[in-house]
């Protein structure tokens, strides 16, 4: 074996030892991080259980009692379910309308924030951090918090729910839209700029045709989420199907059949729109790939 071969073999050995040492350190750090996470989870659970009078384990065996009562009463009054479903159908329409309007408004707001906060596309590059922080704030605040504040100001009804969901949707879609827009080809934008096109014309003609399939796909996905959000906000007095469900559950036994009918309506609606939007999103994705 020549001196060169010996030197190469020694170099390979050093590299292997260095690699194994790095792998060992990474495994050690991963193990420590996992241990810290478990400790924090256990301690956090114990603190929460103590603040809840320590009744979690004692009441765990009763977790199925309430759903069992609802299902039992609904089965006993199953003949009334079709009539109850038709009775609560207008509330379902209101819930879907809240989700649809808030999704449209939020998508428009998210589109504007994304284009103004994307490098290479922004009309005012120095204000990019400002528009990004605005979208972060809108996305960070939960819909229910915004709805509670608006209900205190405007009173109960679908309008506070619509505004709350629209604001949160604008922040969420602005983030996703911006990531898509950053990957857009800037050559059409530069070509339009050379002809004297305005910023709006450059965005409409040079950027949106490239990103439209992804934008529509994300908007449809957000519409599914907003249907659930609008139903949840009904529990705080924002109207719709959630408001009727809260009333039915608050009365307890005797109106559990109404709660079951509302659950059936809500579940069927979510499944229906999930299937429809999934089909259209798949078509848009396939069409873009082709």
N, C-alpha and C positions, 0 to 999 in steps of 0.2 A: 504493500500500500504506500502510495506516494505521500509526500507531505501535504499536497493539495487536498487529496482525499481525506486525510486525517483532519485537516482544518475544516473541510466541509461537513464531515460527520460531527465534529465538535460543535459547529455552528448550529446544525440541525438539532443536536441534543439540547443546546442552550435554549433554542426557540421552543422546543417541546416542553422543557421545564418551566419556562416563563408562561407558556399557555396554560399548563396544568395549574400553576400557581394562581393565575387570574381566574380560572374556573373555580378553584377552591375558594378564593375570596368572594366571588360572586355568589356561590352557594351559601357561604357563611352569612353574607349580608342579607340574602333572600330569607334564610331561616330566621335571622334576628328580626327582620321586618314582619314576617308572618307571626312570630311569637308576640311582638309588641301589639300587632293588630288583634290577636286573640285576647290578650290581656285587657286591652281597651274595650273590646266588645263585652267581655264578661263583667268587667267592673261597671261599664255603662249600663248593662242590663240589671245588675244588682241595685244600682242607684235608682234606676227607673222603677224597679219592682218595689223598693222600699217607699218611694214617694207615692206609689199606688197602693199603699197599705199592705204591701207584700202578699197580694192575693192572686198572683199569676198562676202559680202551680196549683193552688187550692181550687181555682176556678177553671183550670184547663180542661177538666173532664166534662165541663158544661158547655164547651164551645159549640157543640152541635144542637143544643136545646132550642135556641131561637130559630135557626133555619128549619128544624124539625117541626116546630109549631106552625111556622108559615106554610110549609109544604102540606102539613096535615089539614089545616083549615082550607087551603086552596083546593086540595083534593076532595074534601067534603062538599065544597061549593063549586066544583068544576063546571057544572052546568051554567053558572053565572059568568064564567070567564069571558066568553065571546062578547057578551054585552058590556062587560067592564072594559075590555080592550077597545071597543068602539067608543066608549065614553071618554077614555083618556087619549084617544087618537089626536084630538086638537092640541093637547099639551105636547104630544110628540112632534107635531108639525111646528109648534112654537120653538121647541128645542132645536130641531133641524134648521129652522130659519135663523136662530141665534148663531148657530155654528157656521152656516153658510155666509151670512153677512159679515160676521167677524173675520172669517177666513179671507174673504175678498178684500176687506179693508186692510187687514194685516198683511196680505200679500203685496198690496200696492205700497204700503209703508215699508215693508221689508225690501222691496225692489229699489225704492228710492235710497234707503239707508245703505244698501249693499253697493250700489253704483257710486254713491258719494264717499264710501269708505273703502274702496278697492284701489290699490296702488296701480298706477298706469291708466286708470279710467276716471278717477275723481275729478270733478270740476274745480274744486279748491283743494289741492294736495295738502296744504298746511292744516286743513280742518279734518283730515282723515282720522286722527286720534279722537277728536270730538264725536264724530258720527259713530265710531266703533264703541266708544264708551256709552253713548246713548243706547245703542242696540244691546250692549251688555247689561245695562240697568233694566231695560224692558224685559230682557230674557231672565234676569235673576229674580225679579219680584214675582211670586206666584200669583196666578189669576185670582185665587180666593181672597188674597190680601187686598188687591186692587178693587175687587168687587165689594168687599166689606166697607171700604172707604167710600166708594161711589154710592152704595146703598144708604149710607149715613147722610150723604149730601143730596142725592137725587130721590131717595126712597126706593122701595122694592119694585121689581119689575124686570123685564127683559133687557132694558137699555143699559143698566149697569153691567150686566153679564156680558153683553155684546162689546162694550167698550173695554172691559177687563180682558176678555179673550183676544180682542183685536190688538191691544197693546202688547200682550205677551207673544202673540203670533208674529207681530212685526219684528220683535227682537229675535225670536228663534229663526224665522226665515231669513232675516238679514244676515245672520251668521252663515247659514247654508248657501244662500245665494252668492255671498261674497267669495266663498271658497270656489264655487263654480266659475264665477266671473274672472278670478285670478288666473285661471287656466285658458281663458279665451285668447284666440289669435288676434294680435293687435294690428296686423297688416291692414285689414279692412278699415279699422278706425283711423290709422295713419293716412290711408288713401282718401277717405272722406275728409279728413282735416286739410289735406292738400288742396281740395276743391273749394274750401271755404265753408264747409258744413258746420253748423252749430253743435254744441255739446249734446243737446237733446237728439239731434239728427244722427250724430255719430253713435249714440247709445241705441237708438231705435233701429238703425239700419246696419250697424257694424257689429254690435254685441248681442242684442236680444235674439236675432235669428240663430246664433250659435248656442245660446244657453237656454232657449225657450223650452226644449223637451225636459231638461232637468228641473227647471223652475216649475213647470206644470206638475211634474211628478212629485216634487217636494210639497207643493201646495195641496195636492190631493191627499198626500199622507198627513199633512197637518189638519185637513178637514176631518179625517177620521178621529184624530186626537181631540179636536174641538167639540165633536159631538159628545164625547165622554165628559169633557170639561164643562160643557153647558149643562149637562145633567147633574153634575156634582155641584155646580154653583146654585142650582135650584134649592139645595138644602139650606142655603143662607138667605133665601127669600128672593132669588133672582128670577123666579118664574120657571115655566116649562115643566117638563116631566119630573125633574128632581124635586120641585116644590110639592107636587102631588104625592110623590113617593115619601117625602118627609112627613106629610100630614097623615098618610095611611099608616106609616110605621109608628108615629107618635101615639095614635089611638090604641095601638096594641091589638090584642085578640078581639075579633069581631070585624076587623077590616084588613086582616092579613090576606084575604082573597084579592083585595084591591092592590096590595103590595105585590102579590104574585103576578097579577095582570100587567102591572107597570114594568116589573122585571122582564116579563116575556116581551113586551113591546120594545124595551130598551135593548135587550140582547139581540132580538131579531133585526132591529135597525142597524146596530153596530156591525153585525155579521153581513147584512146586505150591502152597506156602503163599503165595508172592507173588501168584499169580493168585487164590487163594481170598480172601485178605485184601483185595486190591485191589477185588474185586467187592463185598464187604461194605462196604468204606469208601466206594465210590461210591454204594451204596444209602443209606448213612447220610447222606452229603452231599446227595444229591438229595432225600431225605425231609426234611432240615432246610430245604433251600431252598424246598420246597413249603409 
